[in-house]
Amino acid sequence: CSLVPQVLKSCTEFIERHGIVDGIYRHSGIASHIQKLRHEFDSEQIPDLTKDIYIQDIHCVGSLCKLYFRELPNPLLTYQLYEKFS
């Protein structure tokens, strides 16, 4: 069992290989592409990120990573440690 969720592992590896574009995490991908990708991961599949749909809209892969972190029940940088971080 890995400590890193598969969605994050797959997306970050893909971005490291193909994401040499400005603002990879600042720009949003197309919502329908993000939802399609999310559905594939939710279905216990590891999607083929080299499909044209994802290569042409690489921002949807970065957007899925941001969505994953946004939906965590507790923030990655916990409230208890917030003062130390700032």
N, C-alpha and C positions, 0 to 999 in steps of 0.2 A: 504494500500500500504506500503510495507516494504522499508526501506532505503537501505537495503543490497540486492543486486541482488541475485536471486534464485540460480544461478550457483555457486556463492561464498558460500552462506549459505549451500547448499547441499554438496559441495565438502569439505569444512572445517569441517563440522560435521562428514562426513565419515572418513576423515583423523584423526580426534581426536579419533574416535572409533577404527579404524583399522590400523592406520599409524605408528605403533610403529616399524619403521625400520630406519636404518641409512640413512641419506641423502635424506629424503622424498622430499625435495624441490630442492636438488642439482642434483639428477639423473633425466634424462628424461624418460618418458614413451615411449612405442611403438607408432610411429606416426599414424598408422592406428587406434589404440585404442583411441588416443586423438581426432582424427577427428570424429570418430563414436560418442564419448561422446559429442563433441561439436555440432554435428548435432542433437543429441537428445535434447539438451538444446535449440538450435535454433528453433526447431520444436514446441516450447512451451510445451514440455513435461518435466516431472521431471523423469529422468531415474532411473532405479533400480540399484543403485551402488553396491548392494550385488551380482550381477551376477559374475560368475567365471571370466569372462574376466577382470573385474575391480579389483576384490580381488587378482587375480594372478599378475596383473600389476598395483599395487596401485600408482606407479609413474605417470601413465597417468592422474590420478585425480589431483595430485599436479601440473603436467605440464599444465593442463587446467587452473588452477588458475593463474599460471604465464602468460600464453597466454592472459587471460582476462585482466590482469593488463598492459601487454605490448601493447595491442591494444586500450587502452583508448585514447580518443582524446587529453586529457591533462594528464600529469603525476599525480599520486596520491599525490606525494610530489611536489607541484607546483614550477615552475621556480622562482616565486617571493619569495618563502620561502627557496630556496636552500641554500643561505648564512647562514641563521639561523640554518639550519640542520647540515651544515658542520662546 
